Amino acid sequence: MVKQRYYNYVNSKFEAEPGSIKAIRLKYGIEMFYLSFSKLIAVLVVSILLGTFWETVITLVSYNFIRQKSQGLHAKSSLKCLISSMTFFVILPWMVVHVDIYPYISMAAAMAIPVIAYLYAPSDTQKKPIVQKKVRERLKKDAIVRSFIIVGLTLIVPSATVKFLLVMGAYIALLYVLPITYKIMKEERNNYEKFERNA
């Protein structure tokens, strides 16, 4: 009910015709926001219960910092997305808190982040192909720059745990752009090429 009321309110502001492309895109965007927000609340609540709120936040910030520019795969269902979110952003940070971490491991692992971003970011999906070349080039450049920022933070942050969480968040984001992940998920990469062939 809340989601429908919010959709009706936003739809009236944008004056979208019912059934039009604009209305469909608007509804899809609102649904994605609603689902993402709901999952975020669930992840944060569970992290609070486990006593790893800040560890979860650090991992999420690093993940989204890279993910925003690297793009990549999305879970095929809301339930799968919730399960993966709980695994990556609640369980893994909880495990990190309970193990001894050598800072040099995180620093060494961080060095590969810009390389992966250069090789594979950005990566698109069938539902959201990155058609424009200029957009792809800008996203790649931004993903690489942000990767170096993560590397820099890893080098200067004194806490070994925070170092590891920053690196882990970046690796989770880049996991979704790797060709092997696309192969496992049976998804196609470089979907923009279909548009270029048909042009």
N, C-alpha and C positions, 0 to 999 in steps of 0.2 A: 504493500500500500504506500509506504513512504517513497519507494523508488518510483512508482507510477505518478504520485503527486509531484515529485521533483521533475520528472520527465515532462509532465503537462505544463509546469511552470516555465521550464527552460524552452520548451517547444513554442509556447506563446510569445516568449521574448524574441525568438529567432524567426517567428512567423513562417514556420515550415509547413508546407501543404501535407496533409495526411497521406501516407503512401509514397511520397516523393523520395528521390535519392537523398535529398537534404535531411528529411525526417528520419529515414532509415539510418543514415550515418550518425545523426544526432542520438538516436535511441541506442545504437551500438556503443557509441562513446560513453553514454551515461551508464549503460550496463557494465562496461569494462571498469569504469571508475568505481561503481558501486561494489562490484565483486572484489576489486583490488583493495578497496578501503576495508571491506568486511574481513578479508583474509589478513590484512595488516593488523587490524584490531585483535583478531584471534591469535596471531603470532606473538604480539606484544603482551597480551594477557597471560599466555602460557609461559613466556619468558620471565615475566614477573613472578609467577608461581614457582618457577625453578630457580629464581634468584640470579638470572643471567640477563636482565633487561639491557644493561649498557653494552654487554658483549653482543647481544642481538642487534642493537641499534648500530654499533660500529660496523658489523658485518653487512647489514642492510644498506648503510650509507655508501660503503665501498662498492658493493654490488650495483646499486642504482647509478652511482657515479660513472661506472664503466658501461653498464647495460644500456643507459640512455643513448649512447653513441654507437655501441657495437651492435645493438639490435639482437636478432637471433630468434630461435625457436620459442614457442609458447606451449604450455601443456594443452592437451587436447580436450580436457574437461576441467571444470572448476574443482572437482574433488581431487584430481591428480595434481592440480596446481597447489591446492591446500596441503596435500601430503608432502610434495616436494619442498614447499615453503617451510613447513614444520621441520623437515629433515635438515635442510640447509641452514635455516636461520634460528632454529631453537635447539635441536639435538646436537648439531656440530659445535656451536658456540659453548654449549653446556659441557661437551667432551673436552674442548680446548681448555676450559677453566680447571679441569681435573687432571691434566697431564703436565709434565715438565716440558717446556719448549726452549730449544736453543735458538737464540736470536739470529745466529748466522744462517740457520736453515731457512728462515723466513726471508732474510736478505738475499740469499742465493736464489730462492724460488721467485722472488720479485723480479729478478732480471729477465725472466722469460716472458713476463706480462706484455711489455711493448712489442716483443717479437710475435707473439700470438695475435695481438691486435693488428699488427702490420700485415700478417699473412692472411687472416681470415675475417677481419671486421671491415665494414659492416656486413652482416649476413641477413638476408630477407626471408620471407615466408611466402607461401602461395597466396595467402589472404592479404598480405601486405608487401608486395614487391617494391623494391626501391628502384623505380623506373629511371629517374633522372640521374645522369652521370655526375653532374655537379654535386648533387645531394650525396651520392655515394662517396665521392672524393672528400667532401667536407666532413662527413661522418667518420671516415677512416682517419683523417688528420686529427680530428677531435678525440677519437678513441685512443690514438697513439699518444697525444699530448697528455690526456688524462691518465694513461698507463704510466707515463714517466712521473706524474705527480704522485701516484701511489708508490712508485719506487722511491721517490724522494722522501715521502713520509715514513716509509719503512726504514730508511737509513737514519732519520733524525729522531724518530719517536723512541724514547728510552725503554718503554715497557715491551718485553718480549711477547706478552699475550696480545697486546694491541697490534704489534707488528704482524703477528700471525693472522689475526682477524682481518686486517686490511688486505693482506695477500689472499686469504681465503675468499673474501667477498669478491675480489677481482676475478679470481679463478672460476668461481661459480658463474659469474656473468659471462666469461669467455667460453665456458663449457657449452653454452647454447649456440655458439657460432662455429664450433669445430665440425669438420666434415664427418667424423666418426659418429658424432651425436646425431647428425641428420640421417646417417645410414641406419643407426640403431632405431631411430624413431620413424624410419621409412618416409622421410620428407625430402623434398627437392630443394637444392640450394640455387642461388643465382637465378631466381625466377624472372628477373628483369630481362633476361636474354630472350624469353619468349616474346616479349613486346618488341624487342629490337629485330627479331627475325620476321615479325609480322608487319613491321613498319615499311 
